[in-house]
Amino acid sequence: MLKDKTKIFIVDDEPLLTEMLTDYLKEKNPGLIIKSFPTGEACLKNLYKNPDAVVLDYFLNSREKDAANGIDILKEIKKQNKNLPVIMLSSQKSYVIATQTIMYGAVHYVIKGKDAFNEIYELIKANV
């Protein structure tokens, strides 16, 4: 169980997924503080709020074509706070992309699917 007031940022441009993940995490641990952002740029503007972990989608520009992708946001997060755990979330089943995100500092790469939410929760518990 995570301590109350653990702050999680979710960055994904799919509102339904964001809402479902938020609901799942809150159900597992009602004391979590969860903030969601549709773009990486919005997340970066709020990093001063010191989240305990970030769940970051790899493909962030499906809705806003000029939005930065997850790798660019990951690099910027790590510049600002190298110790902040970032869990990459993606539908991309690519070993190359997964390896790249880990190389740039993600603690793990989770593929969207039926077990993804529980995997994310366990990764947050293990890294916060």
C-alpha positions in Angstrom: 0.0 0.0 0.0 1.3 3.4 -0.9 1.2 6.2 1.7 -1.6 8.7 1.6 -0.9 11.8 -0.4 1.5 10.0 -2.8 1.2 12.2 -5.9 1.0 10.6 -9.3 1.0 12.4 -12.7 -0.6 10.6 -15.6 0.3 11.9 -19.0 -1.8 10.6 -21.9 -3.8 12.1 -24.7 -6.5 9.4 -24.4 -9.0 10.8 -21.9 -10.8 7.5 -21.4 -7.6 5.7 -20.6 -6.6 8.4 -18.2 -9.9 8.3 -16.5 -9.9 4.5 -16.2 -6.3 4.4 -14.9 -7.1 7.1 -12.4 -10.2 5.2 -11.2 -8.2 2.0 -10.9 -5.3 3.5 -8.9 -7.8 5.3 -6.6 -9.7 2.1 -6.0 -6.4 0.3 -5.1 -5.3 3.2 -2.9 -7.9 6.0 -2.1 -5.3 8.3 -0.6 -3.4 8.9 -3.8 -3.3 12.3 -5.4 -3.6 11.9 -9.1 -3.2 14.7 -11.7 -3.6 14.0 -15.3 -2.4 15.9 -18.3 -3.3 15.5 -22.0 0.2 16.7 -23.2 3.7 16.4 -22.0 4.1 20.1 -22.1 1.3 20.5 -19.5 3.1 18.0 -17.3 6.4 19.8 -17.6 4.7 23.1 -16.5 3.5 21.3 -13.4 6.7 19.4 -12.3 7.3 22.1 -9.7 4.4 20.3 -7.8 6.8 17.5 -7.1 5.0 14.3 -8.2 6.3 11.0 -6.6 6.0 9.2 -10.0 4.9 9.9 -13.6 3.1 7.5 -15.9 3.9 8.8 -19.4 2.5 7.7 -22.7 5.0 7.2 -25.5 2.8 8.4 -28.3 1.5 11.8 -27.1 0.8 13.5 -30.4 -2.1 11.5 -31.7 -4.6 14.3 -31.0 -2.3 17.4 -31.2 0.1 16.7 -34.0 2.6 19.3 -32.8 2.8 18.0 -29.2 6.1 16.5 -28.1 6.3 12.7 -28.0 7.0 10.7 -24.8 10.7 10.3 -25.4 11.2 14.1 -25.6 9.1 14.6 -22.4 11.0 11.8 -20.6 14.3 13.5 -21.5 13.1 16.8 -20.1 11.7 15.3 -16.9 15.0 13.6 -16.3 16.9 16.9 -16.9 14.7 18.5 -14.2 14.6 15.6 -11.8 16.8 12.6 -12.5 15.4 10.6 -9.5 11.7 11.0 -10.4 10.4 7.5 -11.4 8.8 7.6 -14.8 6.8 4.6 -16.1 6.4 4.6 -19.9 3.0 3.4 -21.1 2.4 2.6 -24.8 0.6 0.4 -27.2 3.8 0.1 -29.2 5.1 -3.5 -28.9 8.6 -2.6 -29.9 11.7 -3.8 -28.2 13.6 -0.9 -29.7 11.2 1.7 -28.3 11.1 0.0 -24.9 14.9 -0.2 -24.8 15.2 3.5 -25.8 12.8 4.6 -23.0 14.8 2.7 -20.4 18.0 4.1 -21.8 16.7 7.6 -21.3 15.7 6.9 -17.7 12.3 5.2 -17.5 12.0 2.7 -14.7 9.9 0.4 -16.9 8.0 0.1 -20.2 4.4 -1.1 -19.9 2.4 -2.2 -23.0 -1.3 -1.1 -22.9 -3.5 -4.1 -22.3 -5.6 -6.0 -19.8 -2.9 -6.3 -17.1 -1.3 -2.8 -17.7 -3.1 -1.0 -14.8 -2.1 -3.6 -12.2 1.4 -3.6 -13.5 1.6 0.2 -13.3 0.3 0.1 -9.7 2.9 -2.5 -8.7 5.6 -0.5 -10.4 4.6 2.7 -8.6 4.6 0.8 -5.3 8.1 -0.6 -6.0 9.6 2.8 -7.1 8.1 5.4 -4.7 
